Amino acid sequence: MPFAAGEIAALTVERPEPLRDMYLLSPFVWREAARYRMLLRAVPRSDDPARKIARVHYGESTDGLRFTLFDKPAVAPGHDNDHDGCEDPTVCIVDARYYVYYTGWNERAKRGQLLLAEGSDVLQLEKRGTILPWTPERKNPKEATVVQAEDGSWRMFFEYAADDKSKIGLARAPAVDGPWTVMEPLFEARAGSWDDWHLGTGPIVATSAGEPEMFYNGATRDAKWRVGWITFNDQYARVTDRCVDPLIVPPAQHEADATDIAFAASAVVENGATHIYYSIADKDMYRATLVSS
């Protein structure tokens, strides 16, 4: 389903003192009543990886572009599995309960795992522990995309590391909170393309034809990430279409330490428009409004 990125607007974030000097990225945005709500990853600036302990913060907006962050984390580092960071939140709302999937990082073990926090209030979540653990076959599972299939069962797409690559895995569950059974991946990197080495998950929306469409992240071996799209049948059993060229490409970066990365985190569909929220260079956040091409 051909798309082009139309209007692109930078997000502005008003934040209290503890967050003012932190990197903000991975904006997961959703619409709830008259407000846009957001969970994102906040990371302290430091040259020491052990001090870059991420946490998940909550923000609100009336227009989807100007957000105000709360100072208290919605998900904060705590136990062994997330002692050294809480990253990349994904929100599912089912029966007025919030299910927040996030990545927990253990610096000593150098391992990430997919964890779950749940509650009736996004600011009062209870941690439920590990949902997908680190394994030698699927290292550092992270960045969950959780959706319901046509038959009522659930699917989780997740990024993991194997063979010196980032790959996209797939799992199935009878309920939004699991238990999850890992399945065979639906798609892989394509030789000779812009996504010929690394793959990362992105948001899924329904198309006008009723097919689920993922705005996924792909990269070459030198980690130049872009955003593309791919569609599936309603049971997430096969791929029905996939883009040739990337949909979102990062602008040229002039800072010496800037990375060549565009990374989609979430999508909001309203009034016939699809808004993609994404990060550039792991530090700046934008919203792209898509148009049919």
Backbone as a ProteinNet text record, in pm:
[ID]
protein_1_A
[PRIMARY]
MPFAAGEIAALTVERPEPLRDMYLLSPFVWREAARYRMLLRAVPRSDDPARKIARVHYGESTDGLRFTLFDKPAVAPGHDNDHDGCEDPTVCIVDARYYVYYTGWNERAKRGQLLLAEGSDVLQLEKRGTILPWTPERKNPKEATVVQAEDGSWRMFFEYAADDKSKIGLARAPAVDGPWTVMEPLFEARAGSWDDWHLGTGPIVATSAGEPEMFYNGATRDAKWRVGWITFNDQYARVTDRCVDPLIVPPAQHEADATDIAFAASAVVENGATHIYYSIADKDMYRATLVSS
[TERTIARY]
86.3	0	88.8	98.4	195.8	161.1	259.3	247.5	367.4	350.6	462.5	447.9	560.5	557.6	520.8	410.1	366.8	426.5	340.4	388.8	471	586.5	672.8	689.9	661.5	668.7	747.8	830.5	907.6	817.4	839.9	771.1	843.7	768.9	827.1	779.8	871	841.8	880.5	782.4	808.7	835.2	948.9	986.9	1044.5	1022.5	1075.1	1225.7	1286.4	1431.6	1501.8	1455.2	1531.6	1546	1457.2	1457.7	1516.5	1553.1	1588.4	1711.4	1807.1	1930.4	1935	1825.2	1824.8	1789.9	1837.1	1790.3	1647.3	1560.8	1425.2	1405.3	1355.8	1338.5	1230.6	1203	1102.8	965.9	907.1	778.3	661.8	601.7	481.5	361.2	288.4	178	47.1	-57.1	-190.2	-291.8	-409.5	-516.5	-616.8	-651.2	-748.3	-838.6	-966.6	-1061.1	-1004.5	-997.6	-953.7	-803.4	-731.4	-587.4	-503.9	-385.5	-282.3	-198.5	-169.7	-89.5	36.7	142.9	270.7	352.3	414.7	523.5	648.8	759.6	884.7	1001.4	1114	1237	1320.9	1358.4	1445.9	1579	1689	1822.3	1916.5	1980.4	2077.6	2195.4	2250	2369.3	2492.7	2571.5	2693.4	2779.8	2911.2	3003.5	3019.2	2967.6	2977.2	2846.2	2846.1	2721.8	2651.3	2727.8	2667.8	2583.9	2606.2	2529.7	2412.8	2405.4	2296.3	2176.2	2120.4	2011.6	1878.6	1815.1	1691.2	1573.5	1471.4	1344.9	1234.1	1112.5	998.3	917.6	893.7	816.6	689.2	593	460.9	442.8	374.3	343	205.6	154.7	23.2	30.7	-67.2	-73.1	-217.2	-251.1	-383.9	-382.3	-262.5	-255.7	-168.3	-107	-23.6	116.1	151.4	284.6	357.7	283.7	343.8	303.6	401.1	375.9	435.4	373.3	426.6	453.9	579	617.9	597	561.2	554.4	692.6	726.5	861.6	881	777.4	791.2	782.5	878.4	872	746.5	692.4	582.7	635.3	755.4	823.9	968.6	1011.4	1146.7	1227.9	1360.8	1446.5	1426.1	1432.4	1409.7	1483.6	1427.7	1483.8	1593.7	1645.7	1760.4	1736.9	1617.2	1592.4	1582.6	1554.1	1550.9	1630.4	1727.1	1806.3	1877.6	1918.8	2001.9	1931.2	1800.4	1729	1594.3	1497.4	1365.2	1349.4	1328.1	1338.1	1219.2	1196.4	1112.5	973.9	888	755.8	658.6	569.2	456.9	331.6	224.2	102.3	-10.2	-76.1	-201.1	-307.3	-425.6	-534.5	-646.3	-676	-778.2	-864.1	-995.5	-1089.8	-1047	-1011.2	-974.9	-851	-768.9	-640.8	-526.7	-418.4	-300.5	-198.9	-156.1	-50.8	68.8	175	291.6	407.1	439.3	556.8	678.1	787.8	909.4	1029.9	1145.7	1271	1342.5	1379.1	1460.3	1604.9	1699	1841.2	1919.4	2005.3	2098	2239.1	2304.9	2435.9	2542.9	2539.7	2642.5	2637.4	2517.7	2503.3	2503.5	2490	2479	2361.9	2248.7	2133.1	2007.2	1925.2	1794.3	1687.4	1570.2	1457.7	1329	1227	1098.1	1018.1	973.8	900.6	762.5	676	540.8	505.6	441.9	381.9	234.8	148.5	4.3	-66.3	-177.9	-257.9	-375.3	-466.2	-581.6	-547.8	-429.7	-379.6	-237.8	-210.6	-77.9	32.2	-4.2	94.4	102.1	26.1	30.6	32.5	141.7	156.2	225.8	188.2	252.7	333.9	458.9	543.7	503.6	496	456.6	572.3	690.4	807	836	916.5	966.4	860.5	840.8	747.4	822.1	932.1	1020.7	1162.5	1224.7	1359.3	1468.5	1586.5	1706.9	1735.5	1764.1	1809	1925.4	2008.5	2118.5	2070.1	1948.8	1894.7	1832.7	1777.5	1712.1	1760	1871.1	1932.5	1863.7	1852.7	1803.4	1670.5	1566.4	1435.9	1387.8	1332.9	1294.3	1193.6	1143	1060.2	940.8	855.7	738	636.2	574.1	453.8	347.1	241.4	141.2	6.9	-52.4	-178	-265.8	-396.4	-491.6	-523.9	-521.6	-554.1	-705.1	-748.7	-891.3	-963.8	-896.1	-960.8	-963.2	-914.7	-916.6	-789.3	-701.5	-571.5	-480.2	-365.4	-275.3	-142.8	-79.3	52.7	147.9	269.3	373.8	490.1	518.3	641.2	745.5	867.5	972.3	1106.6	1192.1	1328.2	1417.8	1512.5	1610.8	1740.9	1847.1	1978.9	2017.2	2066.3	2117.5	2201	2309.3	2394.1	2448.3	2478.2	2531.7	2433.4	2303.5	2199.3	2088.5	2009	1879.9	1775.2	1688.6	1585	1449.8	1342.6	1208.1	1150.3	1119.1	1055.9	905.4	836.4	691.3	650.3	555.1	501.8	350.8	286.4	139.7	97.1	-20.6	-73.1	-225.6	-289.5	-435.9	-491.5	-408	-450.9	-341.9	-377	-281.8	-159.4	-174.3	-61.8	3.8	-24.8	42.5	-40.1	26.2	168.4	200.5	325.2	365.5	443.2	406.1	475.2	541.6	671.7	745.2	717.5	692.5	663.5	776.2	761.9	858.7	842.1	951.4	940	865.3	795.4	719.7	802.9	907.6	989	1129.6	1221.1	1362.2	1420.7	1547.5	1618	1627.3	1638.2	1643.3	1779.3	1845.3	1977.2	1969.2	2066.2	2076.4	1979.5	1908.3	1810.1	1855.4	1775.3	1804	1788.4	1717.4	1696.9	1761.7	1886.8	1951.3	2021.9	2018.6	2091	2010.6	1973.1	1901.3	1752.4	1669.7	1526.9	1482.7	1391.2	1334.2	1185	1111.5	966.4	922.3	797.5	735.7	586.6	512.2	368	290.2	174.5	84.7	-48.1	-100.4	-232.5	-309.4	-441.3	-524	-531.2	-520.6	-530.9	-677	-702.9	-839.4	-889.4	-797	-834.5	-852.9	-831.7	-849	-726	-617.2	-494	-411.5	-353.4	-264	-134.7	-89.9	31	128.5	250.4	353.6	447.5	474.5	577.7	704.8	784.4	898.1	1026.1	1127.9	1258.8	1358.5	1437	1534.9	1665.2	1774.2	1905.1	2001.2	2104	2217.5	2310.1	2417.3	2508.6	2575.4	2591.7	2652.2	2548.1	2430.8	2327.9	2274.7	2250.7	2180.8	2032.2	1959.9	1820.9	1724.3	1623.1	1513.4	1382.5	1270.5	1138	1071.2	1020.1	945.8	811.4	741.7	612.3	600.5	516.1	490.5	349.4	274.2	138.2	127.6	28	5.1	-142.3	-173.8	-314.4	-365.9	-497.5	-555.9	-521.2	-462.6	-418.6	-267.4	-200.7	-55.4	14.5	-33.1	25.1	115.8	102.1	185.4	193	297.5	315.9	238.3	165.8	89.6	152.4	234.5	299.6	411.6	506.5	619.9	677.6	718.4	770.8	902.4	931.9	1062	1159.4	1115.5	1199.7	1153.8	1242	1201	1099.4	1016.9	913.7	967.5	1048.4	1106	1257.2	1327.8	1475	1520	1616.9	1658.9	1727.3	1711.5	1783.9	1932.5	2013.1	2157.8	2186.2	2273.7	2311.2	2449.9	2466.7	2592.2	2676	2615.2	2694.1	2788.4	2904.6	3007.3	2961.4	2881.1	2840	2700.5	2642	2506.1	2505.2	2400	2385	2283.7	2299.4	2214.8	2094.6	2000.7	1894	1758.7	1660.4	1519.1	1452.3	1377.1	1324.7	1181.3	1085.7	944.7	911.1	826	791.1	641.6	555.8	412.3	336.3	205.1	119.9	-15.9	-73.4	-208.3	-286.2	-400.8	-486.1	-610	-634.9	-752.1	-790.4	-920.5	-973.6	-915.2	-896.2	-845.7	-697.3	-625	-479.8	-405.1	-287.2	-200.3	-79.4	-57.7	56.2	157.7	280.5	387.6	476.8	496	586	718.3	828.6	957.9	1069.9	1185	1305.4	1405.9	1484.1	1595.4	1723.9	1824.2	1957.1	1952.6	1851.1	1836.5	1824.4	1774.4	1767	1656.7	1612.3	1508.3	1384.1	1266.5	1141.3	1053.9	988.5	908	776.7	685.2	562.4	549.6	533.5	510.2	365.2	296.1	160.5	167.1	115.6	130.5	18.8	54.7	-41.1	-25.1	-132	-124	-41.7	43.4	129.1	82.3
-119.3	0	122.8	193.9	302.8	424.2	470.8	590.3	679.5	806.4	899.6	983.4	1022.8	1108.5	1249.5	1301.2	1435.9	1535.6	1602.1	1701.3	1636.2	1693.9	1646.6	1760.8	1732.3	1834.6	1781.2	1866.1	1828.1	1831.2	1737.5	1740.6	1836.6	1912	1993.4	1938.1	1934.1	1870.7	1964.9	2003.4	2078.7	1978	1995.7	1894.1	1956.8	1893.5	1947.6	1928.8	1991.1	1996.6	1861.4	1756.9	1630.6	1576.4	1618.5	1563.2	1657.1	1777.6	1879.4	1844.5	1778.4	1747.3	1604.3	1533.4	1393.8	1381.6	1273.1	1237	1184	1221.5	1170.1	1100.3	978.8	903.6	797.1	724.9	617.5	665.2	768.2	819.9	728	664.3	585.8	674.9	714.9	810.5	740	770.3	722.3	831.2	821.4	919.2	859.2	936	890.6	1008.7	998.9	1109.2	1233.3	1346.7	1471.1	1492.5	1397.9	1417.4	1312.8	1357.5	1264.7	1229.8	1102.9	1058.9	993	995.1	945.7	883.2	771.5	718.5	723.7	762.4	766.4	724.9	709.8	670.7	794.7	814.8	925.6	868.2	921.2	866	977.5	964.5	1065.8	1074.1	1193.2	1211.8	1171.6	1080.9	1037.2	961.9	969.7	889.8	749.3	727.2	597.3	521.7	411	336.6	294.7	269.4	225.7	335.7	460.7	572.4	615.1	558.8	594.1	503	517.9	431.8	494.1	432.5	486.4	458.2	544.5	520.8	566.3	518.9	551.6	662.1	772.5	883.8	904.7	968.6	992.1	1140.7	1168.8	1306.7	1317.7	1441.6	1467.9	1584.4	1588.1	1694.5	1712	1832.8	1856.9	1855.5	1865.5	1871.5	1763.8	1679.4	1571.8	1613.4	1740	1789.2	1852.9	1918.6	1984.9	1908.7	1843	1756.9	1815.9	1782.6	1816.2	1686.4	1668.6	1546.9	1560.4	1449.5	1442.2	1405.7	1455.1	1431.1	1291.2	1229	1094.8	990.7	894.9	792.4	706.5	667.4	571.3	430	403.7	276.1	309	273.1	306.4	179.9	188.1	72.9	21.9	-111.5	-168.5	-298.2	-409.1	-540.3	-576.2	-697.2	-738.9	-722.3	-759.3	-759.1	-619.7	-518	-381.2	-286.3	-342.3	-263.7	-147.2	-166.3	-67	0.8	-7.8	66.6	8.4	98.6	63.3	138.9	66.8	127.3	91.6	175.3	145	91.2	174.3	127.2	109.8	12.8	-9.9	-24.6	43.3	43.2	-30	-122	-182.1	-152.9	-110.5	-82.5	-183.1	-266.1	-369.8	-366.8	-352.8	-350.2	-248.3	-128.9	-15.4	-41.8	-134.9	-159.6	-134.4	-81.4	-50.7	-163.8	-218.9	-319.9	-254.9	-232.4	-162.4	-261.3	-294.1	-377.1	-285	-327.9	-247.8	-339.6	-285.6	-360.7	-329.9	-432.7	-415.7	-450.3	-368.7	-387.7	-418.4	-518.2	-552.6	-528.9	-423.7	-384.6	-486.7	-543.9	-641.2	-763.5	-813.5	-930.6	-894.1	-763.3	-715.7	-784.9	-787.2	-856	-770.5	-776.2	-715.3	-822.4	-795.6	-887.3	-806.4	-866.7	-799.9	-822.4	-712.5	-715.9	-653	-672.2	-619.6	-550.3	-432.8	-365	-341.8	-348.1	-345.8	-265	-200.4	-130.3	-57.5	-11.4	65.3	211.8	254.2	390.8	381.9	452.9	442.7	496.4	573	624.2	540.7	432.4	342.6	199.1	164.6	33	-63.3	-189	-294.2	-383.8	-404.7	-487.3	-634.5	-699.4	-840	-932.8	-876.4	-960.3	-984.7	-1086.6	-1115.7	-1186	-1134.1	-1192.7	-1274	-1217.1	-1289.9	-1277.7	-1387.6	-1380.8	-1379.6	-1339.7	-1354	-1502	-1544.4	-1681.2	-1675.2	-1777.1	-1775.4	-1762.7	-1812.3	-1804	-1668.5	-1605	-1475.4	-1384.1	-1318.2	-1233.8	-1097.1	-1044.5	-908	-878.1	-957.1	-922.9	-788.2	-707.1	-571.5	-516.3	-394.5	-316.2	-395.4	-436.1	-514.9	-432.7	-496.9	-446	-551.4	-518.5	-615.8	-581.4	-678.8	-656.7	-780.7	-760.2	-870.8	-915.2	-1046.8	-1103.2	-1114.7	-1146.3	-1153.1	-1257.7	-1365.4	-1472.1	-1445.3	-1327.1	-1291.6	-1322.7	-1403	-1429.7	-1309.2	-1309.3	-1194.7	-1229.6	-1128.6	-1144.1	-1039.7	-1080.1	-987.2	-996.7	-886.3	-873.2	-812.6	-860.4	-809.9	-815.4	-722.8	-722.5	-808.1	-876.9	-953.3	-959.9	-1001	-1008.4	-1153.4	-1179.4	-1311.4	-1295.2	-1372.4	-1371.4	-1231.7	-1154.9	-1020.2	-926.7	-953.9	-872.6	-845.2	-742.2	-725.5	-790.3	-872.8	-941.8	-917	-947.7	-934.4	-1073.1	-1102.5	-1227.9	-1211.2	-1323	-1323.9	-1424.7	-1386.1	-1475.9	-1467	-1568.8	-1578	-1602.5	-1549.2	-1570.4	-1568.5	-1633.6	-1630.6	-1501.6	-1424	-1299.6	-1195.9	-1069	-960.2	-972.7	-1036.8	-1049.8	-1187.1	-1265.2	-1393.1	-1510.4	-1627.2	-1653	-1659.4	-1622.1	-1607.3	-1728.5	-1774.8	-1885.3	-1831.2	-1846.6	-1792.6	-1876.7	-1807.3	-1870.4	-1841.8	-1891.4	-1861.3	-1716	-1644.9	-1506.1	-1499	-1387.9	-1370.4	-1311.6	-1238	-1179.2	-1153.9	-1135.8	-1119.1	-1003.9	-975.2	-872.5	-914	-811.8	-837.3	-797.6	-891.3	-863.9	-752.1	-661	-555	-440.9	-439	-335.3	-244.4	-140	-48.9	-117.9	-231.3	-308.9	-447	-447.8	-575.1	-643.1	-582	-644.4	-643.3	-525.6	-515.1	-489.7	-546	-518.4	-487.8	-391.8	-358.4	-336.1	-366.1	-353.8	-207.7	-187.9	-55.8	-71.1	37.8	31.4	-35.6	-92.1	-156.4	-82.6	-55.3	6.2	-75.2	-58.6	-125.9	-40.8	-103.8	-32.5	-24	53.7	65.3	-68.1	-156.4	-288.5	-388.7	-343.3	-431.6	-512.2	-490.4	-562.9	-486	-555.6	-487	-444.4	-324.1	-270.8	-226.3	-277	-238.1	-136.2	-28.7	66.6	25.4	-57.9	-121	-42.9	-78.8	-14.5	-112.4	-62.5	-147	-72.1	-146.9	-82.6	-170.3	-106	-174.1	-222.1	-289.8	-345.5	-236.4	-116.9	-6.9	74.3	14.2	67.5	203.9	222.5	341.2	306.3	342	300.2	392.6	331.3	401.6	332.3	395.7	341.2	299.7	177.5	128.8	71.8	5.1	-55	-194.8	-275.1	-411.9	-447.3	-524.9	-562.3	-714	-755.4	-896.3	-929.7	-1059.3	-1097.7	-1084.2	-1097.5	-1061.9	-1159	-1273.1	-1367.1	-1360.1	-1266.8	-1253.1	-1385.6	-1449.6	-1576.8	-1561.4	-1450	-1429.6	-1281.2	-1245.8	-1109.6	-1093.9	-983.2	-958.9	-852.5	-763.3	-659.3	-597.7	-535.8	-473.8	-362.8	-254.1	-140.3	-175.1	-99.8	-111.1	-10.5	112.5	219.7	256.7	313.9	356.4	469.8	474.7	576.8	702.9	685.3	797.2	779.8	882	884.3	1001.2	982.3	1094.4	1203.4	1328.1	1436.3	1427.4	1497.1	1497.6	1553.4	1486	1528.8	1593.2	1705.5	1778.9	1767.8	1720.3	1701.8	1583.3	1593.3	1489.8	1355.2	1355.7	1230.6	1185	1251.4	1216.9	1085.6	1006.3	880.2	895.5	813.9	820.1	727.8	772.1	683.8	754.6	690.7	723.5	597	607.7	488.4	512.5	442.4	459	393.4	460.9	409.6	386.3	468	453.8	520.5	497.7	556.6	589.9	700.5	740.6	764.4	699	715.8	794.7	907.6	988.4	1073.1	1089	1172	1134.8	1007.1	958.6	974.3	1026.3	1046.4	952.3	911.5	829.5	911.9	926.3	1000.4	901.1	907.9	822.1	904.3	857.2	920.4	844.2	918.6	852.4	938.2	873.4	941.1	955.4	1063	1085.9	1091.9	1017.2	1021.7	991.2	914.9	875.2	993.7	1109.1	1223.8	1324.1	1330.3	1425.4	1348.6	1401.8	1331.2	1410.3	1338	1398.8	1324.6	1391.5	1325.1	1346.8	1237.5	1245.3	1208.4	1291.7	1262.2	1201.4	1080.1	1008.5	1041.9	1040.2	1062.3	950.6	919	817.2	870.5	784.8	829.1	769.6
0	0	0	-109.1	-120.3	-35.5	37.2	119.2	93.5	125.6	129.2	255.2	311.6	428.9	385.2	437.3	405.1	502.5	578.5	674.2	784.7	812	920.7	1020.4	1146.9	1250.8	1369.2	1426.7	1544.8	1667.8	1758.3	1886.6	1979.8	2056	2161.3	2294.5	2390.4	2518.5	2631.8	2710.1	2831.6	2942.5	3010.7	3108.5	3233.9	3347.4	3473	3482.2	3580	3594.5	3586.1	3652.8	3645.2	3504.4	3413.3	3277.8	3174.2	3214	3115.6	3032.9	3088.5	3017.2	2964.3	2972	2928.2	2780.4	2719.4	2586.3	2598.5	2503.7	2498	2364.2	2366.4	2242.8	2260.6	2152.1	2149.1	2198	2135.2	2182.8	2145.3	2244.9	2218.9	2251.8	2147.5	2160.7	2127.6	2207	2175.7	2208.4	2146.3	2168.4	2265.8	2366.7	2465.5	2499	2456	2470.8	2400.7	2469	2405.5	2415.3	2471.1	2493.7	2419.7	2383.6	2339.8	2462.7	2477.6	2590.3	2535.6	2611.9	2562.2	2674.6	2644.1	2724.7	2639.1	2697	2621.9	2711	2648	2716.8	2743.1	2869	2908	2954.5	2897.8	2924.7	2968.7	3084.8	3127.5	3031	3016.4	2933	3013.5	2959.2	3026.7	2926.9	2945.7	2864.9	2921.5	3040.6	3106.9	3086.8	3010.9	2986.9	3114.8	3220.5	3346.2	3411.3	3370.8	3426.8	3337.7	3220.2	3128.2	3155.1	3274.4	3319	3276.3	3179.5	3123.7	3215.1	3203.1	3270	3176.5	3201.9	3117.8	3185.1	3111.3	3163.8	3082.6	3148.4	3090.5	3059.3	2947.3	2911.6	2849.1	2840.8	2782.3	2684.6	2592.4	2492.3	2448.3	2405.8	2348.7	2196.4	2136	1990.3	1927.6	2008.1	1955.2	1916.9	1939.3	1903.9	2022.1	2110.5	2226.9	2352.8	2412.7	2527.6	2654.4	2766.2	2897.8	2972.3	3016.6	3086.7	3236.1	3299.7	3444.5	3498	3617.3	3667.1	3722.3	3776.2	3832.8	3721.7	3715	3610.1	3621.1	3506.1	3504.4	3524.9	3474.8	3497.5	3529.2	3649.3	3695.6	3718.3	3702	3729.5	3871.7	3885	4017	4040	3995.2	4024.1	3924.6	3936.4	3855	3705.5	3657.9	3514	3453.9	3537	3485.5	3575.3	3645.4	3741.1	3674.1	3549.5	3481.8	3365.7	3361.6	3259.1	3224.2	3200.6	3149.8	3017.8	2908.5	2776.2	2688.6	2586.9	2470.9	2506.9	2568.3	2609.9	2493.9	2509.9	2419.3	2504.2	2466.5	2547.2	2474.2	2545.1	2499.3	2605.1	2562.4	2655.3	2627.7	2727	2715	2840.3	2822.1	2935.1	3040.5	2994.2	3080.1	3164.9	3120.7	3189.3	3091.6	3143.8	3063.9	3079	2965.7	2962.7	2893.9	2970.3	2918	2906.5	2783.6	2757.4	2747.7	2806.2	2800.4	2811.2	2778.3	2784.7	2914.8	2986.2	3105.8	3075.4	3125.2	3094.9	3221.8	3213.1	3320.3	3268.4	3317.8	3267.1	3299.4	3417.4	3454.4	3364.3	3337.9	3251.3	3103.4	3073.2	2935	2864.4	2933.9	2878.7	2892.5	2787	2791.6	2783	2842.9	2836.8	2825.1	2767.4	2756.3	2883.5	2943.4	3069.3	3051	3151.1	3146	3276.8	3266.5	3381.1	3348.3	3449.2	3424.8	3532.6	3496.9	3595.6	3534.2	3617.9	3571.2	3550.5	3596.1	3581	3526.7	3418.6	3356.7	3447.6	3549.5	3644.3	3772.1	3778.3	3892.6	3843.1	3779.5	3719.1	3815.7	3804.5	3883.3	3789.5	3821.7	3736.6	3746.6	3630.8	3624.6	3592.3	3567.9	3544.8	3398.2	3371.2	3236.9	3152.5	3031	2935.9	2829.9	2779.4	2687	2739.7	2780.3	2837.5	2731.1	2772.7	2690.4	2673.2	2550.5	2524.5	2426.3	2418.9	2321.5	2177.5	2149.1	2012.8	1984.6	2088	2072.5	2185	2158.4	2260.5	2265.8	2386.4	2408.4	2338.7	2362.2	2302.2	2353.6	2263.2	2299.8	2200.3	2231.5	2139.2	2086.5	2179.6	2143.8	2065.5	1967.8	1902.3	1923.7	1997.8	2040.1	1976.2	1905	1832.9	1843.7	1822.7	1825.7	1684.2	1661.9	1531.4	1515.1	1394.1	1363.4	1447.4	1485.3	1561.6	1712.2	1755.3	1896.6	1970.8	1913.1	1975.6	1954.4	2020.9	2019.2	1954.4	1894.1	1834.8	1893.3	1911.9	1953.5	1854.7	1787.3	1710.7	1804.3	1796.3	1884.7	1813.8	1849.4	1795.6	1884.8	1823.4	1900.6	1822.1	1888.8	1825.7	1799.6	1678.2	1639.6	1513.8	1504	1383.4	1352.1	1456.7	1441.3	1371.2	1387.9	1326.5	1427.6	1398.6	1463.7	1373.3	1434.6	1359.4	1424.6	1351.3	1404.6	1427.8	1554	1589.8	1603.9	1619.7	1631.8	1738.6	1823	1925.4	1926.8	1982.6	1987.9	2131.3	2169.2	2304	2300.1	2397.5	2402.2	2460.7	2532	2595.1	2579.6	2605.3	2583.8	2674.5	2790.1	2882.3	2877.6	2772.2	2752.7	2804.2	2820.9	2797.2	2648.2	2615.2	2476.7	2427.5	2308.5	2242	2115.5	2105.5	1990.4	1866.4	1754.6	1626.8	1527.5	1407.3	1301.9	1256.7	1231.3	1183.2	1050.1	1027.6	904.5	791.6	824.5	717.9	768.6	673.2	704.4	623.3	646.6	570.1	423.4	335.7	191.6	135.9	71.9	15.4	-87.7	-82.6	-181.1	-160.8	-48.3	-23.3	90.3	119	228.9	364.3	366.3	489.1	477.5	428	395.5	513	633.7	745.6	875.2	922.4	1049.6	1027.7	1117.7	1119.2	1261.4	1276	1405.7	1393.3	1499.2	1496.2	1492.1	1452.8	1453.7	1472.8	1471.5	1498.6	1386.5	1423.1	1327.8	1326.9	1206.9	1190.6	1087.1	1085.4	985.9	860.3	744.8	617.7	575	469.5	417.5	363.2	324.5	275.4	389	513.1	627.8	663.9	592.1	623.1	726.2	823.1	917.3	846.6	878.1	817.3	926.2	918.3	1013.5	949.1	1022.5	982.2	1056.4	988.7	1054.4	1028.8	1102.5	1091.1	1028.9	935	869	847.9	833.6	820.4	743	691.7	633.1	744.3	706.5	807	890.5	833.9	908.3	986.9	1008	1098	1056.7	926.5	878.1	870.3	976.1	991.6	917.8	855.1	790.8	827.7	792	821.4	691.6	689.1	574	616.2	522.2	556.6	497.8	564.8	522.2	567.4	488.1	525.1	540.8	623.4	654.2	632.1	627	630.3	773.5	792.4	921.9	1034.3	1002.5	1106.2	1130.4	1062.3	1074.8	1043.2	934.7	892.7	771.5	697.7	579.6	545.7	470.9	420.4	290.8	275.6	152.7	63.7	120.9	40.9	124.4	55.7	126	39.3	102	26.8	-42	-146.9	-213.8	-154.5	-141.3	-87.4	53.6	132.8	267	262.4	365.7	377.3	444.5	547.9	622.1	627	582.5	582.2	668.5	757.1	842.2	761.8	802.7	735.8	767.4	691.3	716.2	854.9	927.9	1062.3	1057.1	1124.6	1116.9	1244	1352.7	1474.3	1458.3	1518.1	1501.7	1555.8	1663.5	1725	1681.9	1582.7	1539.9	1463	1482.6	1412.4	1299.4	1196	1076.9	1097.2	1181.9	1226.6	1224.8	1162.7	1181	1231.1	1342.2	1407.1	1451.3	1388.3	1420.2	1553.2	1633.4	1765.5	1783.1	1719.8	1740.9	1628	1624.7	1521.5	1580.3	1535.1	1572.4	1443.9	1430.6	1313.1	1354.7	1288.8	1320.8	1200.9	1181.1	1073	937.3	916.2	789	767.4	865.8	853.5	947.2	905.5	988.4	1028.8	1159.2	1212.2	1268.8	1219.8	1268.8	1361.1	1481.7	1577.2	1575.4	1561.4	1545.2	1602.4	1618.9	1668.2	1554.8	1560.6	1469	1552.2	1507.3	1569.1	1719.3	1760.8	1901.7	1996.5	1946.8	2038.2	2003	1880	1839.3	1796.6	1833.3	1805.2	1707.8	1617.5	1512.9	1494.1	1422	1377	1227.1	1153.5	1009.7	980.7	904.4	862.3	723.3	707.8	581.9	484.8	357.3	250	148.8	78.7	-27.9	-143.8	-198.8	-310.5	-442
[MASK]
+++++++++++++++++++++++++++++++++++++++++++++++++++++++++++++++++++++++++++++++++++++++++++++++++++++++++++++++++++++++++++++++++++++++++++++++++++++++++++++++++++++++++++++++++++++++++++++++++++++++++++++++++++++++++++++++++++++++++++++++++++++++++++++++++++++++++++++++++++++++++++++++++++++

